């Protein structure tokens, strides 16, 4: 497997971004795993503007397939006193494959303090736990996965996920690479059948300005609230090792079958 940090280290710089090679082990069907392409876009965005405040939001459109050599560029859209908006594109030989808008915002004094986000009492795997990984020729081979054996709904996933090689990464790039690691929740509804699925978009809000966890473990949840006519809408969330909420997200998924 090729670590994400090694992909970035081997990238060739170009004006406004870089050119990188996506190894076969990061593929998801005929395209690059969406979390990796989003992480590449964020890496370029972080380099596009000096002294950025913390990342607070990302809107990602998965426009087309990405594989092999990719070009990643980032452009400042606007920067004010508190927030910066940066657009990043990832393209390959097939054309534009991803476009993302990242919002970086500094903490501000506020009269509002409201927090009803759910906390979870599941804990990361301990010594001797049965940890899984994926095949070397599929993107899941880059992750450690653990099932907390929690009760879930028919179209819901809950898994502990850890990037196996995470040294040398910006914390937000690591989190972006992990955040889309679960299969679409609607996939559970077609168990035993073969039907290609493809993420269309991904919107993620960071509810913690500086997310942190222990030993690389993050708890990922995804649940489909609607699936019909070849389209599914799902809510997603990320918690740290203490069960504290880190991010909330939504995603639209195409179901071909």
C-alpha positions as CSV (number, residue, x, y, z in Angstrom):
1,X,0.0,0.0,0.0
2,X,1.1,3.6,-0.7
3,X,0.6,6.0,2.2
4,X,-1.2,9.2,1.6
5,X,1.8,11.1,3.0
6,X,3.9,9.4,0.4
7,X,1.6,10.4,-2.5
8,X,1.8,14.0,-1.4
9,X,5.6,13.9,-0.9
10,X,6.0,12.5,-4.4
11,X,3.7,15.1,-6.0
12,X,5.2,17.6,-8.6
13,X,4.4,21.2,-7.7
14,X,2.8,23.4,-10.3
15,X,1.3,26.9,-10.3
16,X,-1.7,26.9,-7.9
17,X,-1.3,23.2,-6.9
18,X,0.4,20.0,-7.8
19,X,0.3,16.9,-10.0
20,X,0.2,13.5,-8.3
21,X,-0.2,9.8,-9.1
22,X,-3.0,7.9,-7.5
23,X,-2.0,4.2,-6.9
24,X,-4.2,1.3,-7.7
25,X,-4.6,0.6,-4.0
26,X,-6.6,3.8,-3.5
27,X,-9.2,3.0,-6.2
28,X,-12.9,2.5,-5.6
29,X,-14.3,0.8,-8.7
30,X,-13.4,2.8,-11.7
31,X,-12.5,5.9,-9.8
32,X,-10.3,7.1,-6.9
33,X,-11.8,6.7,-3.4
34,X,-13.7,10.0,-2.7
35,X,-12.0,10.6,0.7
36,X,-8.6,10.5,-1.0
37,X,-9.5,12.9,-3.8
38,X,-11.1,15.2,-1.2
39,X,-8.0,15.0,0.9
40,X,-5.8,15.9,-2.1
41,X,-8.1,18.9,-2.7
42,X,-7.8,20.0,0.9
43,X,-4.0,19.7,0.8
44,X,-3.9,22.1,-2.2
45,X,-6.4,24.5,-0.5
46,X,-4.2,24.7,2.7
47,X,-1.2,25.7,0.5
48,X,-3.2,28.3,-1.5
49,X,-3.4,30.9,1.3
50,X,-1.1,31.6,4.3
51,X,-2.1,31.5,7.9
52,X,-5.5,30.0,7.4
53,X,-7.8,29.6,10.4
54,X,-9.3,26.1,11.1
55,X,-11.3,24.3,8.5
56,X,-15.0,24.4,9.4
57,X,-16.9,23.3,6.3
58,X,-16.4,21.6,2.9
59,X,-18.8,21.1,0.0
60,X,-17.6,18.4,-2.4
61,X,-19.0,17.5,-5.8
62,X,-17.9,14.2,-7.2
63,X,-18.3,15.1,-10.9
64,X,-16.6,12.3,-12.7
65,X,-14.1,9.4,-12.5
66,X,-10.5,10.1,-11.3
67,X,-7.6,7.7,-11.7
68,X,-3.9,7.6,-12.4
69,X,-2.2,11.0,-12.8
70,X,-4.3,13.8,-11.3
71,X,-3.9,17.6,-11.3
72,X,-5.0,19.4,-8.2
73,X,-5.4,23.2,-8.1
74,X,-6.7,25.6,-5.6
75,X,-8.0,29.2,-5.8
76,X,-8.9,31.8,-3.2
77,X,-12.5,32.8,-3.7
78,X,-12.7,35.3,-0.9
79,X,-11.0,36.1,2.4
80,X,-12.5,38.3,5.0
81,X,-11.6,39.2,8.6
82,X,-12.8,35.9,10.0
83,X,-13.4,33.5,7.1
84,X,-11.7,32.3,3.9
85,X,-13.3,30.5,1.0
86,X,-11.1,28.4,-1.2
87,X,-12.1,26.4,-4.2
88,X,-10.1,23.3,-5.2
89,X,-10.4,21.1,-8.4
90,X,-9.1,17.7,-9.1
91,X,-8.8,16.6,-12.7
92,X,-7.4,13.6,-14.6
93,X,-7.2,12.6,-18.2
94,X,-11.0,12.1,-18.3
95,X,-11.5,15.7,-17.2
96,X,-12.7,17.4,-14.1
97,X,-13.5,14.8,-11.5
98,X,-14.0,16.8,-8.2
99,X,-14.7,20.4,-7.2
100,X,-14.7,21.4,-3.6
101,X,-15.3,24.6,-1.7
102,X,-13.6,24.8,1.7
103,X,-14.5,27.3,4.4
104,X,-11.9,28.2,7.0
105,X,-13.1,30.3,9.9
106,X,-11.5,31.6,13.1
107,X,-13.4,31.2,16.4
108,X,-15.3,34.3,17.4
109,X,-16.8,35.6,20.7
110,X,-20.5,34.7,20.8
111,X,-23.4,35.1,23.1
112,X,-24.7,31.7,21.9
113,X,-23.7,28.4,23.4
114,X,-25.9,25.5,22.3
115,X,-24.9,21.9,22.0
116,X,-27.4,19.0,21.8
117,X,-25.3,16.8,19.5
118,X,-25.4,13.1,20.5
119,X,-22.5,11.6,22.4
120,X,-21.7,7.9,22.0
121,X,-20.5,5.6,24.7
122,X,-18.8,3.1,22.3
123,X,-15.1,2.9,22.8
124,X,-12.2,2.2,20.3
125,X,-10.9,-1.4,20.1
126,X,-8.6,-2.5,22.8
127,X,-5.8,-5.0,22.9
128,X,-6.8,-8.3,21.2
129,X,-9.8,-6.8,19.4
130,X,-10.7,-8.3,16.0
131,X,-9.6,-5.5,13.6
132,X,-10.3,-5.8,9.9
133,X,-8.8,-4.3,6.8
134,X,-9.6,-4.4,3.1
135,X,-7.8,-6.0,0.1
136,X,-4.6,-4.4,-1.1
137,X,-6.1,-3.5,-4.5
138,X,-9.1,-1.6,-2.9
139,X,-9.0,1.6,-0.9
140,X,-10.2,-0.1,2.3
141,X,-6.8,-1.8,2.5
142,X,-5.5,1.6,3.7
143,X,-7.7,1.5,6.8
144,X,-8.1,-0.5,10.0
145,X,-11.8,-1.2,10.7
146,X,-13.6,-2.3,13.8
147,X,-17.3,-3.1,14.3
148,X,-18.5,-2.0,17.8
149,X,-21.4,-4.4,17.5
150,X,-23.9,-1.6,18.1
151,X,-27.6,-1.9,17.3
152,X,-28.2,-0.2,14.0
153,X,-31.1,0.5,11.7
154,X,-31.6,-1.5,8.4
155,X,-29.8,1.3,6.4
156,X,-27.2,2.4,8.9
157,X,-23.5,1.9,9.5
158,X,-21.4,2.5,12.6
159,X,-17.7,1.6,12.5
160,X,-14.4,2.6,14.1
161,X,-12.0,3.6,11.3
162,X,-8.3,4.4,11.5
163,X,-5.9,5.3,8.7
164,X,-3.1,2.7,8.8
165,X,-0.4,5.1,7.6
166,X,-1.1,8.6,9.0
167,X,2.3,10.0,10.0
168,X,3.2,13.3,8.4
169,X,-0.3,14.3,7.5
170,X,-2.1,17.6,8.4
171,X,-4.9,16.5,10.9
172,X,-7.6,17.8,8.7
173,X,-6.2,16.1,5.6
174,X,-6.2,12.8,7.6
175,X,-9.8,13.4,8.8
176,X,-11.0,14.2,5.2
177,X,-9.4,11.0,4.0
178,X,-11.2,9.0,6.6
179,X,-14.6,10.7,6.6
180,X,-16.0,8.9,3.5
181,X,-14.7,5.5,4.3
182,X,-18.0,3.8,5.0
183,X,-20.1,2.3,2.1
184,X,-23.3,4.2,1.3
185,X,-25.9,3.3,4.0
186,X,-28.4,2.3,1.3
187,X,-26.0,-0.5,0.3
188,X,-27.3,-2.5,3.3
189,X,-30.7,-2.6,1.7
190,X,-29.4,-4.5,-1.4
191,X,-27.3,-7.1,0.5
192,X,-26.6,-10.1,-1.7
193,X,-27.3,-8.2,-4.9
194,X,-24.8,-6.5,-7.3
195,X,-25.7,-2.8,-7.9
196,X,-23.1,-0.1,-8.4
197,X,-23.3,2.9,-6.2
198,X,-21.6,6.3,-6.6
199,X,-21.4,9.3,-4.3
200,X,-22.5,12.4,-6.0
201,X,-21.8,15.0,-3.3
202,X,-20.6,15.4,0.2
203,X,-21.1,18.3,2.6
204,X,-19.3,18.1,5.9
205,X,-19.3,20.6,8.8
206,X,-16.6,20.4,11.5
207,X,-18.2,21.1,14.8
208,X,-14.8,21.0,16.6
209,X,-12.3,23.6,15.5
210,X,-9.4,21.3,16.3
211,X,-10.5,17.7,16.2
212,X,-8.3,15.2,18.1
213,X,-8.6,11.6,19.0
214,X,-6.5,8.7,20.5
215,X,-4.4,6.2,18.5
216,X,-5.9,7.4,15.2
217,X,-9.4,5.9,15.8
218,X,-12.5,7.8,14.7
219,X,-16.1,6.5,14.9
220,X,-18.0,6.9,11.7
221,X,-21.8,6.7,11.3
222,X,-24.0,6.9,8.2
223,X,-27.7,6.4,7.9
224,X,-29.9,6.6,4.8
225,X,-33.2,8.5,5.4
226,X,-34.5,8.1,1.8
227,X,-33.6,5.8,-1.1
228,X,-35.7,5.5,-4.3
229,X,-35.6,6.3,-8.0
230,X,-31.9,5.5,-8.1
231,X,-31.0,8.1,-5.5
232,X,-30.3,8.0,-1.7
233,X,-29.8,10.8,0.8
234,X,-27.9,10.0,3.9
235,X,-26.7,11.7,7.1
236,X,-23.2,11.1,8.4
237,X,-21.3,11.9,11.5
238,X,-17.8,11.5,13.1
239,X,-17.0,11.1,16.8
240,X,-13.6,10.9,18.5
241,X,-12.3,8.2,20.8
242,X,-14.1,9.8,23.8
243,X,-17.5,9.8,21.9
244,X,-17.4,13.6,21.4
245,X,-18.9,14.8,18.1
246,X,-16.3,16.0,15.6
247,X,-18.3,16.5,12.3
248,X,-21.8,16.3,10.8
249,X,-22.3,15.6,7.1
250,X,-24.8,14.8,4.4
251,X,-24.3,12.9,1.1
252,X,-26.3,12.1,-2.0
253,X,-25.7,8.7,-3.6
254,X,-26.6,7.3,-7.0
255,X,-27.8,3.7,-7.1
256,X,-27.5,2.0,-10.5
257,X,-29.8,-0.9,-10.0
